[in-house]
Amino acid sequence: MKKTEREFLELLERKAREDSFLVQGGLFPRWASFVGEWLGVNPWRVIVPFSIIVYLFARVMFGEVVREAFLAIYGGYRGA
């Protein structure tokens, strides 16, 4: 049995209300709901700064080898 567009939209709205109820209803701690909403909008807010910190830490610990390894992984410059 095929669903009409209206039935499909009603189903989506019902599921969205259920998800909202779970998040707002205290199933998760307050901080988890905030972080989930914040990261759900744009996860790059954390991924980019974290990757920069990891790269800089590795660069300080291991030196030029890290730069060459990163460039080799991503197909960039091959040292002379």
Secondary structure, 3 states (H helix, E strand, C coil): CCCCHHHHHHHHHHHHHHHHHHHHCCCCCHHHHHHHHHHHHCCHHHHHHHHHHHHHHHHHHHCHHHHHHHHHHCCCCCCC
